[in-house]
Amino acid sequence: MGKKLTKSRFKKEVLDYGAEACLPANLSDEWIRHLDDELKSLDSIIGAEDEIQPCAMLAVVKILHAKNGGGSIFMDIMTELYQKLKEYRIEIALETVRRRAEKKYEVATIDTIFTNRSVVCVKTQ
């Protein structure tokens, strides 16, 4: 059994390596599973901002900060951040499919994540 997945471990293993490390394609299988589990609870937390899971929220904020050129970001936590967390959940799901089902698609980058891009999946040989 591995070490417990905690916010401090997430910081050390992912956040400290920058926004690129937070992209689903760059996460370990262990973190993909953990973030997916965190994000599954999104629909039940509306209106309870203290229930938002920390690792997913930290990853999304890190990516948004990079997309903004490192400048400050301002958003309403229960509408805009909630929406970005839902979009991040979709990216996590796409990455899970890519890894498990041998599907090939163009993975999200800092420039393309949270842009409502079209994703075309092709079965690999």
C-alpha positions in Angstrom: 0.0 0.0 0.0 1.4 3.4 -1.0 1.6 6.6 0.9 -1.6 8.4 1.6 -2.6 11.0 -1.0 -2.7 14.3 0.8 -2.7 18.0 -0.2 1.0 18.3 0.9 2.0 15.3 -1.1 0.1 16.7 -4.1 2.0 19.9 -3.7 5.3 18.1 -3.5 4.7 15.7 -6.4 2.6 17.9 -8.8 2.2 21.6 -7.9 5.8 22.2 -7.3 6.6 21.2 -10.9 4.3 24.0 -12.3 1.1 24.1 -14.2 2.2 21.7 -16.9 2.4 19.0 -14.3 -1.3 19.6 -13.4 -2.4 18.7 -16.9 -4.1 15.3 -16.9 -1.7 13.8 -19.5 1.2 14.5 -17.1 -0.4 13.1 -14.0 0.4 9.7 -12.6 -2.3 7.0 -12.7 -2.5 7.4 -8.9 -3.2 11.1 -9.1 -5.7 10.7 -12.0 -7.7 8.2 -9.8 -7.5 10.5 -6.8 -8.6 13.6 -8.7 -11.4 11.7 -10.4 -12.6 10.6 -7.0 -12.4 14.2 -5.7 -14.3 15.6 -8.7 -17.1 13.0 -8.6 -18.5 14.9 -5.6 -18.9 18.2 -7.5 -22.6 18.0 -8.1 -23.3 17.4 -4.4 -21.3 20.4 -3.1 -23.0 23.3 -4.8 -23.5 25.9 -2.2 -20.9 24.4 0.1 -17.6 26.0 -0.9 -15.8 24.5 2.1 -16.5 21.1 0.6 -14.5 21.7 -2.6 -11.7 19.1 -2.7 -8.3 20.7 -2.3 -6.1 18.9 -4.9 -8.4 19.4 -7.8 -9.0 23.0 -6.9 -5.3 23.7 -6.5 -4.5 22.1 -9.9 -7.2 24.2 -11.6 -6.0 27.4 -10.0 -2.4 26.6 -10.9 -3.4 26.1 -14.6 -5.6 29.2 -14.7 -2.7 31.2 -13.2 -0.4 30.0 -16.0 -3.0 30.6 -18.7 -3.1 34.2 -17.4 0.6 34.6 -17.8 1.3 34.3 -14.1 -0.9 37.3 -13.3 -3.6 37.5 -10.7 -6.9 35.7 -11.4 -10.3 36.8 -10.0 -13.3 34.6 -10.1 -16.4 33.7 -8.2 -15.6 30.5 -6.4 -19.1 29.0 -6.7 -19.7 29.8 -10.3 -16.6 30.2 -12.4 -14.3 28.0 -10.4 -17.0 25.4 -10.1 -17.3 25.4 -13.9 -13.6 25.0 -14.4 -13.6 22.1 -11.9 -16.3 20.5 -14.0 -14.2 21.0 -17.2 -11.2 19.6 -15.4 -13.2 16.5 -14.5 -14.0 16.0 -18.2 -10.2 16.3 -19.0 -9.5 13.7 -16.3 -12.1 11.4 -17.8 -10.6 11.9 -21.3 -7.2 11.0 -20.0 -8.6 7.9 -18.3 -10.1 6.7 -21.6 -6.9 7.5 -23.4 -4.9 5.3 -21.0 -7.3 2.5 -20.6 -9.0 2.1 -23.9 -6.0 2.8 -26.2 -7.7 5.8 -27.7 -5.5 8.5 -29.2 -6.4 12.2 -29.1 -4.7 15.5 -28.8 -4.2 16.0 -25.1 -4.9 19.3 -23.4 -2.1 21.8 -23.1 -2.0 25.0 -21.1 -3.2 26.9 -24.2 -6.0 24.5 -25.0 -7.4 23.4 -21.7 -10.6 25.2 -20.6 -11.3 26.4 -24.2 -14.2 24.2 -25.2 -12.0 22.6 -27.8 -13.2 19.8 -30.1 -11.7 16.4 -29.2 -11.5 13.6 -31.8 -10.7 10.2 -30.5 -9.2 7.5 -32.8 -8.6 3.9 -31.7 -4.9 3.0 -31.8 -3.7 -0.2 -33.6 
